[in-house]
Amino acid sequence: MVSGTQAEAARSVQFHTRTYASVHREALERDHWGRSALMRDGEVIEIFDAGIDAYDAGMERFGQGNSATQGIGTVSVGYRIVRSID
């Protein structure tokens, strides 16, 4: 059984993956191949050289689970749920 948090994360990944593919892929792959996009609500917020930088910026700006990163020119193969230890 998938928990609510895991299900929400899976839906978010699917939404951003579909949005990237249908709306943003062509331009981003033409202009930013190999970099990473920080996305929120289907919009590209910023482009980073490394995926970890996009992830860190998303955590800092929006908090856990409120943004997504997308490798430009790469295929998303899954998601990770990060849980606080407090």
Long-range contacts (C-beta under 8 A, 24 or more apart in sequence): 5-65, 5-81, 6-81, 8-65, 9-65, 9-79, 9-81, 10-79, 12-65, 12-68, 12-79, 13-68, 13-76, 13-78, 13-79, 15-42, 16-42, 16-68, 16-70, 17-70, 17-76, 20-70, 28-72, 29-72, 29-73, 32-72, 33-72, 33-73, 34-72, 34-73, 35-72, 36-69, 36-70, 36-71, 36-72, 37-69, 37-70, 37-72, 38-67, 38-68, 38-69, 39-67, 39-68, 39-69, 39-70, 40-66, 40-67, 40-68, 47-72
